[in-house]
Structures are given as structure tokens and as C-alpha cells.
Amino acid sequence: MSGEGSNLIRFYIAEIPEDNPDAVPLFRMAEVMVNIADENKNITLTPHDFTLIQ
């Protein structure tokens, strides 16, 4: 879906081990296309929606 009222939203997360806060973080990103006219205003993501950024 794209066109008038459509917006690409990118979510970024950084992960580090809880027991090693000085570790180099892993960055992941998920993209969602939403439209202002969509009835459902909730965005639900799972870990599988995020891809590793290298």
C-alpha cells in the first residue's frame, strides 16, 4: 500500500546482553507502511519482524 496518506515507519532497536552492558550492541530494524485512513491504528510487531542491520 502506498499513495496519499501512506507513511513508512521504521522502528530501530539496539540489543546488548544484560550481563555484559559494555558489549557492542546489535541493531535491528522493522518497517511498517501505514495509512492515515486505516481503521486499525495499532501496530503490532514480533521479533521476527526485525532484521539485523550490519
C-alpha distance matrix in Angstrom:
0.0 3.7 7.0 9.8 10.1 7.4 9.5 10.0 13.0 15.5 18.3 21.6 24.6 28.1 30.3 34.1 36.6 38.2 41.6 41.1 39.6 40.7 38.6 36.0 32.7 29.8 26.5 23.2 19.6 16.4 12.9 10.3 7.0 8.0 8.1 11.7 11.6 10.8 14.2 14.6 15.3 16.5 15.3 17.2 17.9 20.6 22.6 20.9 17.6 19.7 20.7 24.0 24.2 27.4
3.7 0.0 3.7 7.0 7.9 5.3 7.8 8.8 12.4 15.1 18.4 21.5 24.9 28.3 30.9 34.6 37.4 39.0 42.4 41.6 39.9 40.8 38.8 36.1 32.8 30.2 26.6 23.7 19.9 17.1 13.4 11.2 7.6 8.4 7.9 11.1 11.7 12.0 15.7 16.4 16.4 18.0 16.8 19.2 19.7 22.7 24.5 23.0 19.4 20.9 21.7 24.7 24.3 27.3
7.0 3.7 0.0 3.8 6.3 5.5 8.7 10.8 14.4 17.4 20.8 23.9 27.4 30.8 33.6 37.3 40.3 41.7 45.2 44.3 42.3 43.2 41.4 38.6 35.4 33.0 29.3 26.6 22.8 20.2 16.4 14.2 10.5 10.4 8.5 10.7 11.2 12.7 16.4 17.7 17.6 19.9 19.1 21.9 22.7 25.9 27.8 26.5 22.9 24.2 25.0 27.8 27.2 30.1
9.8 7.0 3.8 0.0 3.8 5.6 8.8 11.9 15.0 18.4 21.6 24.8 28.4 31.8 34.7 38.4 41.4 42.6 46.1 45.3 43.1 44.0 42.6 39.9 36.6 34.4 30.7 28.2 24.4 21.8 18.1 15.7 12.0 10.8 8.0 8.9 9.6 12.0 15.5 17.3 16.9 19.6 19.4 22.6 23.9 27.3 29.4 28.5 24.8 26.0 27.2 29.9 29.1 32.1
10.1 7.9 6.3 3.8 0.0 3.8 6.6 10.2 12.6 16.3 19.1 22.6 25.9 29.4 32.3 36.0 38.9 39.9 43.5 42.9 40.6 41.7 40.4 37.9 34.5 32.5 28.8 26.3 22.5 19.9 16.4 13.7 10.3 8.2 5.2 5.3 7.0 9.4 12.9 14.4 13.5 16.3 16.3 19.8 21.3 24.9 27.1 26.7 23.0 24.2 25.7 28.5 27.9 31.1
7.4 5.3 5.5 5.6 3.8 0.0 3.8 6.9 9.7 13.2 16.2 19.6 23.0 26.5 29.3 33.0 36.0 37.1 40.7 40.0 37.9 39.0 37.5 34.9 31.5 29.3 25.6 22.9 19.1 16.5 12.8 10.2 6.7 5.6 4.1 6.5 8.5 9.4 13.1 13.8 12.9 15.0 14.2 17.4 18.4 21.8 23.9 23.2 19.5 20.7 22.1 24.9 24.4 27.6
9.5 7.8 8.7 8.8 6.6 3.8 0.0 3.8 6.2 9.8 12.8 16.1 19.6 23.1 26.0 29.7 32.7 33.8 37.4 36.6 34.3 35.4 34.0 31.4 28.0 26.0 22.3 19.8 16.0 13.7 10.2 8.2 5.6 5.3 6.0 7.9 10.9 11.1 14.6 14.4 12.6 14.1 12.7 15.8 16.5 19.9 21.6 21.3 17.5 18.1 19.5 22.1 21.4 24.6
10.0 8.8 10.8 11.9 10.2 6.9 3.8 0.0 3.8 6.6 10.0 13.1 16.7 20.0 22.9 26.6 29.6 31.1 34.5 33.6 31.5 32.4 30.8 28.1 24.7 22.5 18.8 16.3 12.5 10.3 6.8 5.8 4.5 6.5 8.8 11.2 14.0 13.4 16.7 15.7 14.0 14.5 12.2 14.6 14.4 17.5 18.7 18.3 14.4 14.7 15.9 18.4 17.6 20.9
13.0 12.4 14.4 15.0 12.6 9.7 6.2 3.8 0.0 3.8 6.6 10.0 13.4 16.9 19.8 23.4 26.5 27.7 31.2 30.4 28.2 29.3 27.9 25.4 21.9 20.0 16.3 13.9 10.3 8.3 5.7 5.3 6.2 7.5 10.4 12.2 15.2 14.2 16.9 15.2 12.9 12.7 10.1 12.4 12.0 15.2 16.3 16.6 12.8 12.7 14.4 16.7 16.1 19.6
15.5 15.1 17.4 18.4 16.3 13.2 9.8 6.6 3.8 0.0 3.8 6.5 10.1 13.4 16.4 20.0 23.2 24.6 28.0 27.0 24.9 25.9 24.3 21.7 18.3 16.3 12.6 10.2 6.7 5.7 4.5 6.5 8.8 10.8 14.0 16.0 18.9 17.6 20.1 18.0 15.7 14.7 11.5 12.8 11.4 13.9 14.2 14.6 11.1 10.0 11.3 13.2 12.5 16.0
18.3 18.4 20.8 21.6 19.1 16.2 12.8 10.0 6.6 3.8 0.0 3.8 6.8 10.4 13.2 16.9 19.9 21.1 24.6 23.8 21.7 23.0 21.5 19.4 15.7 13.9 10.5 8.3 5.5 5.2 6.4 8.3 11.4 13.0 16.3 17.9 20.8 19.1 21.0 18.4 15.9 14.1 10.8 11.4 9.6 11.7 11.7 13.0 10.0 8.4 10.5 12.0 11.9 15.5
21.6 21.5 23.9 24.8 22.6 19.6 16.1 13.1 10.0 6.5 3.8 0.0 3.8 6.9 10.1 13.6 16.9 18.4 21.7 20.5 18.4 19.4 17.9 15.6 12.0 10.5 7.0 5.7 4.5 6.7 9.0 11.7 14.9 16.7 20.0 21.6 24.6 22.9 24.8 22.1 19.6 17.5 14.3 14.3 11.8 12.9 11.8 13.5 11.2 8.4 9.6 10.0 9.4 12.7
24.6 24.9 27.4 28.4 25.9 23.0 19.6 16.7 13.4 10.1 6.8 3.8 0.0 3.8 6.5 10.1 13.2 14.6 17.9 17.0 15.0 16.4 14.9 13.2 9.4 8.2 5.7 5.4 6.5 8.9 12.0 14.5 18.0 19.6 23.0 24.5 27.3 25.3 26.8 23.8 21.4 18.8 15.7 14.9 12.2 12.4 10.6 13.0 11.7 8.7 10.1 9.7 10.0 12.9
28.1 28.3 30.8 31.8 29.4 26.5 23.1 20.0 16.9 13.4 10.4 6.9 3.8 0.0 3.8 6.8 10.4 12.1 15.1 13.6 11.6 12.7 11.2 9.5 5.7 5.5 4.5 6.5 9.0 12.1 15.3 18.1 21.5 23.3 26.7 28.2 31.1 29.1 30.6 27.5 25.1 22.5 19.3 18.4 15.5 15.1 12.6 15.0 14.4 11.0 11.6 9.9 10.0 11.9
30.3 30.9 33.6 34.7 32.3 29.3 26.0 22.9 19.8 16.4 13.2 10.1 6.5 3.8 0.0 3.8 6.8 9.0 11.9 10.8 9.6 11.2 9.3 8.6 5.2 5.1 6.4 8.0 11.3 14.0 17.6 20.3 23.9 25.7 29.2 30.8 33.5 31.2 32.4 29.1 26.9 23.9 20.8 19.2 16.1 14.9 11.9 14.6 15.0 11.8 12.3 10.5 11.5 13.0
34.1 34.6 37.3 38.4 36.0 33.0 29.7 26.6 23.4 20.0 16.9 13.6 10.1 6.8 3.8 0.0 3.8 6.3 8.5 7.1 6.2 8.0 6.2 6.9 4.9 6.6 9.2 11.5 14.9 17.7 21.3 24.0 27.7 29.4 33.0 34.4 37.1 34.8 35.9 32.6 30.4 27.3 24.4 22.6 19.6 18.1 15.0 17.7 18.5 15.3 15.6 13.2 14.1 14.8
36.6 37.4 40.3 41.4 38.9 36.0 32.7 29.6 26.5 23.2 19.9 16.9 13.2 10.4 6.8 3.8 0.0 3.8 5.4 5.2 6.2 8.7 7.1 9.3 8.3 9.6 12.5 14.4 17.9 20.4 24.1 26.6 30.3 32.0 35.6 37.1 39.6 37.1 37.9 34.4 32.4 29.1 26.3 24.1 21.2 19.1 16.0 18.7 20.2 17.4 17.8 15.6 17.1 17.6
38.2 39.0 41.7 42.6 39.9 37.1 33.8 31.1 27.7 24.6 21.1 18.4 14.6 12.1 9.0 6.3 3.8 0.0 3.8 5.6 6.0 9.5 9.5 12.0 11.1 12.8 15.2 16.8 20.0 22.2 25.8 28.0 31.7 33.0 36.5 37.6 40.1 37.6 38.1 34.5 32.4 29.1 26.6 24.5 22.0 20.1 17.5 20.6 22.0 19.5 20.5 18.7 20.1 21.0
41.6 42.4 45.2 46.1 43.5 40.7 37.4 34.5 31.2 28.0 24.6 21.7 17.9 15.1 11.9 8.5 5.4 3.8 0.0 3.8 6.3 9.0 9.3 12.6 12.8 14.8 17.7 19.7 23.1 25.5 29.1 31.5 35.2 36.6 40.1 41.3 43.9 41.3 41.9 38.3 36.2 32.9 30.4 28.2 25.5 23.4 20.6 23.5 25.2 22.6 23.1 21.0 22.3 22.6
41.1 41.6 44.3 45.3 42.9 40.0 36.6 33.6 30.4 27.0 23.8 20.5 17.0 13.6 10.8 7.1 5.2 5.6 3.8 0.0 3.8 5.5 5.7 9.3 10.2 12.7 15.9 18.4 21.9 24.8 28.4 31.0 34.7 36.4 39.8 41.1 43.8 41.5 42.4 38.9 36.7 33.5 30.8 28.9 26.1 24.2 21.1 23.8 25.1 22.1 22.2 19.6 20.4 20.2
39.6 39.9 42.3 43.1 40.6 37.9 34.3 31.5 28.2 24.9 21.7 18.4 15.0 11.6 9.6 6.2 6.2 6.0 6.3 3.8 0.0 3.8 5.5 8.5 8.8 12.0 14.5 17.3 20.5 23.4 26.8 29.4 33.0 34.4 37.8 38.8 41.7 39.6 40.6 37.2 34.7 31.8 29.2 27.6 25.0 23.6 20.8 23.7 24.5 21.4 21.7 19.2 19.5 19.6
40.7 40.8 43.2 44.0 41.7 39.0 35.4 32.4 29.3 25.9 23.0 19.4 16.4 12.7 11.2 8.0 8.7 9.5 9.0 5.5 3.8 0.0 3.8 6.6 8.5 12.1 14.8 18.0 21.3 24.6 27.9 30.8 34.2 35.9 39.3 40.4 43.5 41.5 42.7 39.5 37.0 34.2 31.4 30.0 27.2 26.0 23.0 25.5 26.1 22.7 22.4 19.5 19.2 18.7
38.6 38.8 41.4 42.6 40.4 37.5 34.0 30.8 27.9 24.3 21.5 17.9 14.9 11.2 9.3 6.2 7.1 9.5 9.3 5.7 5.5 3.8 0.0 3.8 6.1 9.1 12.3 15.6 19.1 22.4 25.8 28.9 32.4 34.4 37.9 39.3 42.2 40.2 41.5 38.3 36.0 33.1 30.1 28.5 25.4 23.9 20.6 22.8 23.6 20.2 19.5 16.3 16.3 15.6
36.0 36.1 38.6 39.9 37.9 34.9 31.4 28.1 25.4 21.7 19.4 15.6 13.2 9.5 8.6 6.9 9.3 12.0 12.6 9.3 8.5 6.6 3.8 0.0 3.8 6.7 9.6 13.1 16.5 20.1 23.3 26.6 29.9 32.2 35.6 37.2 40.2 38.3 39.9 36.9 34.5 31.9 28.7 27.4 24.2 22.9 19.7 21.5 21.9 18.2 17.1 13.7 13.1 12.1
32.7 32.8 35.4 36.6 34.5 31.5 28.0 24.7 21.9 18.3 15.7 12.0 9.4 5.7 5.2 4.9 8.3 11.1 12.8 10.2 8.8 8.5 6.1 3.8 0.0 3.8 6.3 9.7 13.1 16.5 19.8 23.0 26.4 28.5 32.0 33.6 36.5 34.6 36.2 33.1 30.7 28.1 24.9 23.6 20.4 19.4 16.2 18.2 18.4 14.8 14.1 11.1 10.8 10.9
29.8 30.2 33.0 34.4 32.5 29.3 26.0 22.5 20.0 16.3 13.9 10.5 8.2 5.5 5.1 6.6 9.6 12.8 14.8 12.7 12.0 12.1 9.1 6.7 3.8 0.0 3.8 6.7 10.3 13.7 17.1 20.4 23.9 26.3 29.8 31.8 34.5 32.4 34.1 31.0 29.0 26.3 22.9 21.4 18.0 16.8 13.5 15.0 15.2 11.5 10.5 7.4 7.6 8.3
26.5 26.6 29.3 30.7 28.8 25.6 22.3 18.8 16.3 12.6 10.5 7.0 5.7 4.5 6.4 9.2 12.5 15.2 17.7 15.9 14.5 14.8 12.3 9.6 6.3 3.8 0.0 3.8 6.9 10.6 13.7 17.1 20.4 22.8 26.3 28.3 31.1 29.2 31.0 28.1 26.0 23.6 20.1 19.1 15.8 15.3 12.5 13.8 13.1 9.3 8.5 6.1 5.5 7.5
23.2 23.7 26.6 28.2 26.3 22.9 19.8 16.3 13.9 10.2 8.3 5.7 5.4 6.5 8.0 11.5 14.4 16.8 19.7 18.4 17.3 18.0 15.6 13.1 9.7 6.7 3.8 0.0 3.8 7.1 10.5 13.8 17.3 19.8 23.4 25.6 28.1 26.0 27.9 25.0 23.1 20.7 17.0 15.9 12.5 12.1 9.5 10.5 9.4 5.6 5.2 4.4 5.4 8.7
19.6 19.9 22.8 24.4 22.5 19.1 16.0 12.5 10.3 6.7 5.5 4.5 6.5 9.0 11.3 14.9 17.9 20.0 23.1 21.9 20.5 21.3 19.1 16.5 13.1 10.3 6.9 3.8 0.0 3.8 6.8 10.2 13.6 16.2 19.7 22.0 24.6 22.6 24.7 22.0 20.2 18.1 14.4 14.0 10.9 11.5 10.0 10.5 8.1 5.0 5.4 6.7 6.8 10.6
16.4 17.1 20.2 21.8 19.9 16.5 13.7 10.3 8.3 5.7 5.2 6.7 8.9 12.1 14.0 17.7 20.4 22.2 25.5 24.8 23.4 24.6 22.4 20.1 16.5 13.7 10.6 7.1 3.8 0.0 3.8 6.8 10.4 13.0 16.7 19.2 21.4 19.2 21.3 18.6 17.1 15.1 11.3 10.9 8.1 9.5 9.2 9.1 5.7 4.5 6.4 9.2 10.1 13.8
12.9 13.4 16.4 18.1 16.4 12.8 10.2 6.8 5.7 4.5 6.4 9.0 12.0 15.3 17.6 21.3 24.1 25.8 29.1 28.4 26.8 27.9 25.8 23.3 19.8 17.1 13.7 10.5 6.8 3.8 0.0 3.8 6.8 9.8 13.4 16.1 18.4 16.5 19.0 16.8 15.4 14.2 10.7 11.3 9.6 11.8 12.4 11.7 8.0 8.0 9.4 12.3 12.5 16.1
10.3 11.2 14.2 15.7 13.7 10.2 8.2 5.8 5.3 6.5 8.3 11.7 14.5 18.1 20.3 24.0 26.6 28.0 31.5 31.0 29.4 30.8 28.9 26.6 23.0 20.4 17.1 13.8 10.2 6.8 3.8 0.0 3.8 6.3 10.0 12.9 14.8 12.7 15.3 13.2 12.1 11.2 8.1 9.6 9.0 12.0 13.7 13.1 9.3 10.6 12.6 15.8 16.3 19.9
7.0 7.6 10.5 12.0 10.3 6.7 5.6 4.5 6.2 8.8 11.4 14.9 18.0 21.5 23.9 27.7 30.3 31.7 35.2 34.7 33.0 34.2 32.4 29.9 26.4 23.9 20.4 17.3 13.6 10.4 6.8 3.8 0.0 3.8 6.9 10.3 12.0 10.5 13.7 12.5 11.7 12.1 9.9 12.1 12.4 15.5 17.4 16.5 12.8 14.2 15.9 19.0 19.1 22.6
8.0 8.4 10.4 10.8 8.2 5.6 5.3 6.5 7.5 10.8 13.0 16.7 19.6 23.3 25.7 29.4 32.0 33.0 36.6 36.4 34.4 35.9 34.4 32.2 28.5 26.3 22.8 19.8 16.2 13.0 9.8 6.3 3.8 0.0 3.8 6.7 8.5 7.1 10.3 9.5 8.6 9.8 8.8 11.8 13.2 16.7 19.1 18.7 15.1 16.8 18.9 22.0 22.2 25.8
8.1 7.9 8.5 8.0 5.2 4.1 6.0 8.8 10.4 14.0 16.3 20.0 23.0 26.7 29.2 33.0 35.6 36.5 40.1 39.8 37.8 39.3 37.9 35.6 32.0 29.8 26.3 23.4 19.7 16.7 13.4 10.0 6.9 3.8 0.0 3.8 5.3 5.4 9.0 9.7 9.1 11.6 11.6 14.9 16.7 20.3 22.8 22.4 18.8 20.5 22.6 25.6 25.7 29.1
11.7 11.1 10.7 8.9 5.3 6.5 7.9 11.2 12.2 16.0 17.9 21.6 24.5 28.2 30.8 34.4 37.1 37.6 41.3 41.1 38.8 40.4 39.3 37.2 33.6 31.8 28.3 25.6 22.0 19.2 16.1 12.9 10.3 6.7 3.8 0.0 3.8 5.6 8.4 9.8 8.5 11.8 12.7 16.4 18.6 22.3 25.0 25.1 21.6 23.1 25.4 28.2 28.2 31.6
11.6 11.7 11.2 9.6 7.0 8.5 10.9 14.0 15.2 18.9 20.8 24.6 27.3 31.1 33.5 37.1 39.6 40.1 43.9 43.8 41.7 43.5 42.2 40.2 36.5 34.5 31.1 28.1 24.6 21.4 18.4 14.8 12.0 8.5 5.3 3.8 0.0 3.8 6.3 8.9 9.2 12.7 14.1 17.5 20.0 23.6 26.6 26.3 23.0 25.0 27.4 30.5 30.7 34.3
10.8 12.0 12.7 12.0 9.4 9.4 11.1 13.4 14.2 17.6 19.1 22.9 25.3 29.1 31.2 34.8 37.1 37.6 41.3 41.5 39.6 41.5 40.2 38.3 34.6 32.4 29.2 26.0 22.6 19.2 16.5 12.7 10.5 7.1 5.4 5.6 3.8 0.0 3.8 5.5 6.6 9.7 11.1 14.1 16.9 20.3 23.5 23.2 20.1 22.5 25.0 28.3 28.9 32.6
14.2 15.7 16.4 15.5 12.9 13.1 14.6 16.7 16.9 20.1 21.0 24.8 26.8 30.6 32.4 35.9 37.9 38.1 41.9 42.4 40.6 42.7 41.5 39.9 36.2 34.1 31.0 27.9 24.7 21.3 19.0 15.3 13.7 10.3 9.0 8.4 6.3 3.8 0.0 3.8 6.1 9.1 11.6 14.3 17.6 20.9 24.3 24.3 21.6 24.1 27.0 30.3 31.3 35.0
14.6 16.4 17.7 17.3 14.4 13.8 14.4 15.7 15.2 18.0 18.4 22.1 23.8 27.5 29.1 32.6 34.4 34.5 38.3 38.9 37.2 39.5 38.3 36.9 33.1 31.0 28.1 25.0 22.0 18.6 16.8 13.2 12.5 9.5 9.7 9.8 8.9 5.5 3.8 0.0 3.8 5.6 8.2 10.6 14.1 17.3 20.8 21.0 18.5 21.1 24.2 27.5 28.7 32.4
15.3 16.4 17.6 16.9 13.5 12.9 12.6 14.0 12.9 15.7 15.9 19.6 21.4 25.1 26.9 30.4 32.4 32.4 36.2 36.7 34.7 37.0 36.0 34.5 30.7 29.0 26.0 23.1 20.2 17.1 15.4 12.1 11.7 8.6 9.1 8.5 9.2 6.6 6.1 3.8 0.0 3.8 6.7 9.9 13.2 16.7 20.0 20.7 17.9 19.9 23.1 26.1 27.0 30.7
16.5 18.0 19.9 19.6 16.3 15.0 14.1 14.5 12.7 14.7 14.1 17.5 18.8 22.5 23.9 27.3 29.1 29.1 32.9 33.5 31.8 34.2 33.1 31.9 28.1 26.3 23.6 20.7 18.1 15.1 14.2 11.2 12.1 9.8 11.6 11.8 12.7 9.7 9.1 5.6 3.8 0.0 3.8 6.4 9.9 13.3 16.6 17.6 15.2 17.3 20.7 23.7 24.9 28.7
15.3 16.8 19.1 19.4 16.3 14.2 12.7 12.2 10.1 11.5 10.8 14.3 15.7 19.3 20.8 24.4 26.3 26.6 30.4 30.8 29.2 31.4 30.1 28.7 24.9 22.9 20.1 17.0 14.4 11.3 10.7 8.1 9.9 8.8 11.6 12.7 14.1 11.1 11.6 8.2 6.7 3.8 0.0 3.8 6.6 10.2 13.4 14.2 11.6 13.5 16.9 19.9 21.2 25.0
17.2 19.2 21.9 22.6 19.8 17.4 15.8 14.6 12.4 12.8 11.4 14.3 14.9 18.4 19.2 22.6 24.1 24.5 28.2 28.9 27.6 30.0 28.5 27.4 23.6 21.4 19.1 15.9 14.0 10.9 11.3 9.6 12.1 11.8 14.9 16.4 17.5 14.1 14.3 10.6 9.9 6.4 3.8 0.0 3.8 6.9 10.4 11.4 9.5 11.8 15.5 18.5 20.4 24.1
17.9 19.7 22.7 23.9 21.3 18.4 16.5 14.4 12.0 11.4 9.6 11.8 12.2 15.5 16.1 19.6 21.2 22.0 25.5 26.1 25.0 27.2 25.4 24.2 20.4 18.0 15.8 12.5 10.9 8.1 9.6 9.0 12.4 13.2 16.7 18.6 20.0 16.9 17.6 14.1 13.2 9.9 6.6 3.8 0.0 3.8 6.8 7.9 6.1 8.2 11.9 14.8 17.0 20.7
20.6 22.7 25.9 27.3 24.9 21.8 19.9 17.5 15.2 13.9 11.7 12.9 12.4 15.1 14.9 18.1 19.1 20.1 23.4 24.2 23.6 26.0 23.9 22.9 19.4 16.8 15.3 12.1 11.5 9.5 11.8 12.0 15.5 16.7 20.3 22.3 23.6 20.3 20.9 17.3 16.7 13.3 10.2 6.9 3.8 0.0 3.8 5.3 5.5 7.5 11.0 13.7 16.5 19.9
22.6 24.5 27.8 29.4 27.1 23.9 21.6 18.7 16.3 14.2 11.7 11.8 10.6 12.6 11.9 15.0 16.0 17.5 20.6 21.1 20.8 23.0 20.6 19.7 16.2 13.5 12.5 9.5 10.0 9.2 12.4 13.7 17.4 19.1 22.8 25.0 26.6 23.5 24.3 20.8 20.0 16.6 13.4 10.4 6.8 3.8 0.0 3.8 5.4 5.7 8.7 10.7 13.9 17.0
20.9 23.0 26.5 28.5 26.7 23.2 21.3 18.3 16.6 14.6 13.0 13.5 13.0 15.0 14.6 17.7 18.7 20.6 23.5 23.8 23.7 25.5 22.8 21.5 18.2 15.0 13.8 10.5 10.5 9.1 11.7 13.1 16.5 18.7 22.4 25.1 26.3 23.2 24.3 21.0 20.7 17.6 14.2 11.4 7.9 5.3 3.8 0.0 3.8 5.5 7.6 10.4 13.7 16.7
17.6 19.4 22.9 24.8 23.0 19.5 17.5 14.4 12.8 11.1 10.0 11.2 11.7 14.4 15.0 18.5 20.2 22.0 25.2 25.1 24.5 26.1 23.6 21.9 18.4 15.2 13.1 9.4 8.1 5.7 8.0 9.3 12.8 15.1 18.8 21.6 23.0 20.1 21.6 18.5 17.9 15.2 11.6 9.5 6.1 5.5 5.4 3.8 0.0 3.8 6.7 10.1 12.7 16.1
19.7 20.9 24.2 26.0 24.2 20.7 18.1 14.7 12.7 10.0 8.4 8.4 8.7 11.0 11.8 15.3 17.4 19.5 22.6 22.1 21.4 22.7 20.2 18.2 14.8 11.5 9.3 5.6 5.0 4.5 8.0 10.6 14.2 16.8 20.5 23.1 25.0 22.5 24.1 21.1 19.9 17.3 13.5 11.8 8.2 7.5 5.7 5.5 3.8 0.0 3.8 6.7 9.2 12.7
20.7 21.7 25.0 27.2 25.7 22.1 19.5 15.9 14.4 11.3 10.5 9.6 10.1 11.6 12.3 15.6 17.8 20.5 23.1 22.2 21.7 22.4 19.5 17.1 14.1 10.5 8.5 5.2 5.4 6.4 9.4 12.6 15.9 18.9 22.6 25.4 27.4 25.0 27.0 24.2 23.1 20.7 16.9 15.5 11.9 11.0 8.7 7.6 6.7 3.8 0.0 3.8 6.4 9.6
24.0 24.7 27.8 29.9 28.5 24.9 22.1 18.4 16.7 13.2 12.0 10.0 9.7 9.9 10.5 13.2 15.6 18.7 21.0 19.6 19.2 19.5 16.3 13.7 11.1 7.4 6.1 4.4 6.7 9.2 12.3 15.8 19.0 22.0 25.6 28.2 30.5 28.3 30.3 27.5 26.1 23.7 19.9 18.5 14.8 13.7 10.7 10.4 10.1 6.7 3.8 0.0 3.8 6.4
24.2 24.3 27.2 29.1 27.9 24.4 21.4 17.6 16.1 12.5 11.9 9.4 10.0 10.0 11.5 14.1 17.1 20.1 22.3 20.4 19.5 19.2 16.3 13.1 10.8 7.6 5.5 5.4 6.8 10.1 12.5 16.3 19.1 22.2 25.7 28.2 30.7 28.9 31.3 28.7 27.0 24.9 21.2 20.4 17.0 16.5 13.9 13.7 12.7 9.2 6.4 3.8 0.0 3.8
27.4 27.3 30.1 32.1 31.1 27.6 24.6 20.9 19.6 16.0 15.5 12.7 12.9 11.9 13.0 14.8 17.6 21.0 22.6 20.2 19.6 18.7 15.6 12.1 10.9 8.3 7.5 8.7 10.6 13.8 16.1 19.9 22.6 25.8 29.1 31.6 34.3 32.6 35.0 32.4 30.7 28.7 25.0 24.1 20.7 19.9 17.0 16.7 16.1 12.7 9.6 6.4 3.8 0.0
